[in-house]
Amino acid sequence: MWTAWLILMLNGLFFTLRLANNTGSFPRALTREEEQDCLKRMAEGDSDARDKLIEHNLRLVAHIVKKRCYKGRIRLS
C-alpha cells in the first residue's frame, strides 16, 4: 500500500517538474565533471548543488519507477 502511494506521489512530482520547465522532458543528465563538482560542493554543505543533482537524476528515477510498474500494478520482485 505504501509503495503504491509512493509511486503516485513520485508520478505527480515528475509531472509537475516536467511542466515547470516548459520543455516537456526532464533536465539533461549532468556531465561527469558537472556531477563531480556538484558532489564536491554538496559534501561541503551546498544545498543548491544537492538540488541540482536531484533534479538532473529524475530521468533515472522515472525510468526505474516505470520499469518496476506494469500496467498500473506494482510488481513485487
Residue pairs with C-beta under 8 A, 6 or more apart in sequence:
3 74
3 76
4 74
7 65
7 69
7 74
10 61
10 62
10 65
11 65
14 26
14 58
14 61
14 62
17 26
17 55
17 58
18 24
18 25
18 26
21 27
26 56
26 58
26 59
26 62
27 55
27 56
27 58
27 59
28 56
29 56
29 57
29 59
30 38
30 52
30 53
30 56
35 53
35 56
37 49
38 49
38 50
38 52
38 53
39 49
39 53
40 49
41 48
41 49
42 49
42 50
42 53
68 74
68 75
69 75
